[in-house]
Amino acid sequence: MNEWVSVKDKLPEESGTYLVSGKRPDSQAQVWVCSFLCLGIASGWVNSCKNPSVSFWMPLPEPPEEET
């Protein structure tokens, strides 16, 4: 089972899409999907939110299997 990781403890080691929790400047804490980019010595969260403040992250869960 995946667990939330604090950005104070660790950031993702690979670029990818993650489930994140944090606050936007104009709202309460929320959960959303966000991309993380690792570009050599620079890395950071990228999404359509203005100034997202990510506090926790975790890998996306596996999608459900479709019934046949």
MODELLER restraints for C-alpha pairs under 7 A, 6 or more apart:
rsr = mdl.restraints
at = mdl.atoms
rsr.add(forms.Gaussian(group=physical.xy_distance, feature=features.Distance(at['CA:2:A'], at['CA:58:A']), mean=6.72, stdev=0.5))
rsr.add(forms.Gaussian(group=physical.xy_distance, feature=features.Distance(at['CA:3:A'], at['CA:58:A']), mean=6.35, stdev=0.5))
rsr.add(forms.Gaussian(group=physical.xy_distance, feature=features.Distance(at['CA:4:A'], at['CA:56:A']), mean=5.88, stdev=0.5))
rsr.add(forms.Gaussian(group=physical.xy_distance, feature=features.Distance(at['CA:4:A'], at['CA:57:A']), mean=5.49, stdev=0.5))
rsr.add(forms.Gaussian(group=physical.xy_distance, feature=features.Distance(at['CA:4:A'], at['CA:58:A']), mean=5.15, stdev=0.5))
rsr.add(forms.Gaussian(group=physical.xy_distance, feature=features.Distance(at['CA:5:A'], at['CA:56:A']), mean=5.28, stdev=0.5))
rsr.add(forms.Gaussian(group=physical.xy_distance, feature=features.Distance(at['CA:5:A'], at['CA:57:A']), mean=5.29, stdev=0.5))
rsr.add(forms.Gaussian(group=physical.xy_distance, feature=features.Distance(at['CA:5:A'], at['CA:58:A']), mean=6.09, stdev=0.5))
rsr.add(forms.Gaussian(group=physical.xy_distance, feature=features.Distance(at['CA:6:A'], at['CA:55:A']), mean=5.98, stdev=0.5))
rsr.add(forms.Gaussian(group=physical.xy_distance, feature=features.Distance(at['CA:6:A'], at['CA:56:A']), mean=4.45, stdev=0.5))
rsr.add(forms.Gaussian(group=physical.xy_distance, feature=features.Distance(at['CA:6:A'], at['CA:57:A']), mean=6.64, stdev=0.5))
rsr.add(forms.Gaussian(group=physical.xy_distance, feature=features.Distance(at['CA:7:A'], at['CA:55:A']), mean=5.63, stdev=0.5))
rsr.add(forms.Gaussian(group=physical.xy_distance, feature=features.Distance(at['CA:7:A'], at['CA:56:A']), mean=5.58, stdev=0.5))
rsr.add(forms.Gaussian(group=physical.xy_distance, feature=features.Distance(at['CA:14:A'], at['CA:38:A']), mean=6.21, stdev=0.5))
rsr.add(forms.Gaussian(group=physical.xy_distance, feature=features.Distance(at['CA:15:A'], at['CA:36:A']), mean=5.18, stdev=0.5))
rsr.add(forms.Gaussian(group=physical.xy_distance, feature=features.Distance(at['CA:15:A'], at['CA:37:A']), mean=4.48, stdev=0.5))
rsr.add(forms.Gaussian(group=physical.xy_distance, feature=features.Distance(at['CA:15:A'], at['CA:38:A']), mean=5.18, stdev=0.5))
rsr.add(forms.Gaussian(group=physical.xy_distance, feature=features.Distance(at['CA:16:A'], at['CA:35:A']), mean=5.58, stdev=0.5))
rsr.add(forms.Gaussian(group=physical.xy_distance, feature=features.Distance(at['CA:16:A'], at['CA:36:A']), mean=5.45, stdev=0.5))
rsr.add(forms.Gaussian(group=physical.xy_distance, feature=features.Distance(at['CA:16:A'], at['CA:37:A']), mean=6.74, stdev=0.5))
rsr.add(forms.Gaussian(group=physical.xy_distance, feature=features.Distance(at['CA:17:A'], at['CA:33:A']), mean=6.83, stdev=0.5))
rsr.add(forms.Gaussian(group=physical.xy_distance, feature=features.Distance(at['CA:17:A'], at['CA:34:A']), mean=5.68, stdev=0.5))
rsr.add(forms.Gaussian(group=physical.xy_distance, feature=features.Distance(at['CA:17:A'], at['CA:35:A']), mean=4.33, stdev=0.5))
rsr.add(forms.Gaussian(group=physical.xy_distance, feature=features.Distance(at['CA:17:A'], at['CA:36:A']), mean=6.26, stdev=0.5))
rsr.add(forms.Gaussian(group=physical.xy_distance, feature=features.Distance(at['CA:18:A'], at['CA:33:A']), mean=5.71, stdev=0.5))
rsr.add(forms.Gaussian(group=physical.xy_distance, feature=features.Distance(at['CA:18:A'], at['CA:34:A']), mean=5.48, stdev=0.5))
rsr.add(forms.Gaussian(group=physical.xy_distance, feature=features.Distance(at['CA:18:A'], at['CA:35:A']), mean=6.10, stdev=0.5))
rsr.add(forms.Gaussian(group=physical.xy_distance, feature=features.Distance(at['CA:18:A'], at['CA:57:A']), mean=6.50, stdev=0.5))
rsr.add(forms.Gaussian(group=physical.xy_distance, feature=features.Distance(at['CA:18:A'], at['CA:58:A']), mean=5.86, stdev=0.5))
rsr.add(forms.Gaussian(group=physical.xy_distance, feature=features.Distance(at['CA:18:A'], at['CA:59:A']), mean=4.94, stdev=0.5))
rsr.add(forms.Gaussian(group=physical.xy_distance, feature=features.Distance(at['CA:18:A'], at['CA:60:A']), mean=5.33, stdev=0.5))
rsr.add(forms.Gaussian(group=physical.xy_distance, feature=features.Distance(at['CA:19:A'], at['CA:32:A']), mean=5.87, stdev=0.5))
rsr.add(forms.Gaussian(group=physical.xy_distance, feature=features.Distance(at['CA:19:A'], at['CA:33:A']), mean=4.65, stdev=0.5))
rsr.add(forms.Gaussian(group=physical.xy_distance, feature=features.Distance(at['CA:19:A'], at['CA:34:A']), mean=6.32, stdev=0.5))
rsr.add(forms.Gaussian(group=physical.xy_distance, feature=features.Distance(at['CA:19:A'], at['CA:57:A']), mean=5.66, stdev=0.5))
rsr.add(forms.Gaussian(group=physical.xy_distance, feature=features.Distance(at['CA:19:A'], at['CA:58:A']), mean=5.40, stdev=0.5))
rsr.add(forms.Gaussian(group=physical.xy_distance, feature=features.Distance(at['CA:19:A'], at['CA:59:A']), mean=6.07, stdev=0.5))
rsr.add(forms.Gaussian(group=physical.xy_distance, feature=features.Distance(at['CA:19:A'], at['CA:60:A']), mean=5.53, stdev=0.5))
rsr.add(forms.Gaussian(group=physical.xy_distance, feature=features.Distance(at['CA:20:A'], at['CA:31:A']), mean=5.60, stdev=0.5))
rsr.add(forms.Gaussian(group=physical.xy_distance, feature=features.Distance(at['CA:20:A'], at['CA:32:A']), mean=5.52, stdev=0.5))
rsr.add(forms.Gaussian(group=physical.xy_distance, feature=features.Distance(at['CA:20:A'], at['CA:33:A']), mean=6.00, stdev=0.5))
rsr.add(forms.Gaussian(group=physical.xy_distance, feature=features.Distance(at['CA:20:A'], at['CA:34:A']), mean=6.49, stdev=0.5))
rsr.add(forms.Gaussian(group=physical.xy_distance, feature=features.Distance(at['CA:20:A'], at['CA:54:A']), mean=6.42, stdev=0.5))
rsr.add(forms.Gaussian(group=physical.xy_distance, feature=features.Distance(at['CA:20:A'], at['CA:56:A']), mean=5.63, stdev=0.5))
rsr.add(forms.Gaussian(group=physical.xy_distance, feature=features.Distance(at['CA:20:A'], at['CA:57:A']), mean=4.24, stdev=0.5))
rsr.add(forms.Gaussian(group=physical.xy_distance, feature=features.Distance(at['CA:20:A'], at['CA:58:A']), mean=6.47, stdev=0.5))
rsr.add(forms.Gaussian(group=physical.xy_distance, feature=features.Distance(at['CA:21:A'], at['CA:29:A']), mean=6.83, stdev=0.5))
rsr.add(forms.Gaussian(group=physical.xy_distance, feature=features.Distance(at['CA:21:A'], at['CA:30:A']), mean=5.57, stdev=0.5))
rsr.add(forms.Gaussian(group=physical.xy_distance, feature=features.Distance(at['CA:21:A'], at['CA:31:A']), mean=4.36, stdev=0.5))
rsr.add(forms.Gaussian(group=physical.xy_distance, feature=features.Distance(at['CA:21:A'], at['CA:32:A']), mean=6.49, stdev=0.5))
rsr.add(forms.Gaussian(group=physical.xy_distance, feature=features.Distance(at['CA:21:A'], at['CA:54:A']), mean=5.85, stdev=0.5))
rsr.add(forms.Gaussian(group=physical.xy_distance, feature=features.Distance(at['CA:21:A'], at['CA:55:A']), mean=5.87, stdev=0.5))
rsr.add(forms.Gaussian(group=physical.xy_distance, feature=features.Distance(at['CA:21:A'], at['CA:56:A']), mean=5.15, stdev=0.5))
rsr.add(forms.Gaussian(group=physical.xy_distance, feature=features.Distance(at['CA:21:A'], at['CA:57:A']), mean=6.29, stdev=0.5))
rsr.add(forms.Gaussian(group=physical.xy_distance, feature=features.Distance(at['CA:22:A'], at['CA:29:A']), mean=5.12, stdev=0.5))
rsr.add(forms.Gaussian(group=physical.xy_distance, feature=features.Distance(at['CA:22:A'], at['CA:30:A']), mean=5.66, stdev=0.5))
rsr.add(forms.Gaussian(group=physical.xy_distance, feature=features.Distance(at['CA:22:A'], at['CA:31:A']), mean=6.67, stdev=0.5))
rsr.add(forms.Gaussian(group=physical.xy_distance, feature=features.Distance(at['CA:22:A'], at['CA:53:A']), mean=5.51, stdev=0.5))
rsr.add(forms.Gaussian(group=physical.xy_distance, feature=features.Distance(at['CA:22:A'], at['CA:54:A']), mean=4.41, stdev=0.5))
rsr.add(forms.Gaussian(group=physical.xy_distance, feature=features.Distance(at['CA:22:A'], at['CA:55:A']), mean=4.84, stdev=0.5))
rsr.add(forms.Gaussian(group=physical.xy_distance, feature=features.Distance(at['CA:22:A'], at['CA:56:A']), mean=6.64, stdev=0.5))
rsr.add(forms.Gaussian(group=physical.xy_distance, feature=features.Distance(at['CA:23:A'], at['CA:29:A']), mean=4.47, stdev=0.5))
rsr.add(forms.Gaussian(group=physical.xy_distance, feature=features.Distance(at['CA:23:A'], at['CA:30:A']), mean=6.13, stdev=0.5))
rsr.add(forms.Gaussian(group=physical.xy_distance, feature=features.Distance(at['CA:23:A'], at['CA:52:A']), mean=6.55, stdev=0.5))
rsr.add(forms.Gaussian(group=physical.xy_distance, feature=features.Distance(at['CA:23:A'], at['CA:53:A']), mean=5.31, stdev=0.5))
rsr.add(forms.Gaussian(group=physical.xy_distance, feature=features.Distance(at['CA:23:A'], at['CA:54:A']), mean=6.71, stdev=0.5))
rsr.add(forms.Gaussian(group=physical.xy_distance, feature=features.Distance(at['CA:24:A'], at['CA:51:A']), mean=6.72, stdev=0.5))
rsr.add(forms.Gaussian(group=physical.xy_distance, feature=features.Distance(at['CA:24:A'], at['CA:52:A']), mean=5.13, stdev=0.5))
rsr.add(forms.Gaussian(group=physical.xy_distance, feature=features.Distance(at['CA:24:A'], at['CA:53:A']), mean=5.98, stdev=0.5))
rsr.add(forms.Gaussian(group=physical.xy_distance, feature=features.Distance(at['CA:34:A'], at['CA:45:A']), mean=6.75, stdev=0.5))
rsr.add(forms.Gaussian(group=physical.xy_distance, feature=features.Distance(at['CA:34:A'], at['CA:46:A']), mean=6.33, stdev=0.5))
rsr.add(forms.Gaussian(group=physical.xy_distance, feature=features.Distance(at['CA:34:A'], at['CA:47:A']), mean=5.52, stdev=0.5))
rsr.add(forms.Gaussian(group=physical.xy_distance, feature=features.Distance(at['CA:35:A'], at['CA:45:A']), mean=5.78, stdev=0.5))
rsr.add(forms.Gaussian(group=physical.xy_distance, feature=features.Distance(at['CA:35:A'], at['CA:46:A']), mean=5.17, stdev=0.5))
rsr.add(forms.Gaussian(group=physical.xy_distance, feature=features.Distance(at['CA:35:A'], at['CA:47:A']), mean=6.22, stdev=0.5))
rsr.add(forms.Gaussian(group=physical.xy_distance, feature=features.Distance(at['CA:36:A'], at['CA:44:A']), mean=5.62, stdev=0.5))
rsr.add(forms.Gaussian(group=physical.xy_distance, feature=features.Distance(at['CA:36:A'], at['CA:45:A']), mean=4.49, stdev=0.5))
rsr.add(forms.Gaussian(group=physical.xy_distance, feature=features.Distance(at['CA:36:A'], at['CA:46:A']), mean=5.95, stdev=0.5))
rsr.add(forms.Gaussian(group=physical.xy_distance, feature=features.Distance(at['CA:37:A'], at['CA:43:A']), mean=5.38, stdev=0.5))
rsr.add(forms.Gaussian(group=physical.xy_distance, feature=features.Distance(at['CA:37:A'], at['CA:44:A']), mean=5.57, stdev=0.5))
rsr.add(forms.Gaussian(group=physical.xy_distance, feature=features.Distance(at['CA:37:A'], at['CA:45:A']), mean=6.46, stdev=0.5))
rsr.add(forms.Gaussian(group=physical.xy_distance, feature=features.Distance(at['CA:38:A'], at['CA:44:A']), mean=6.90, stdev=0.5))
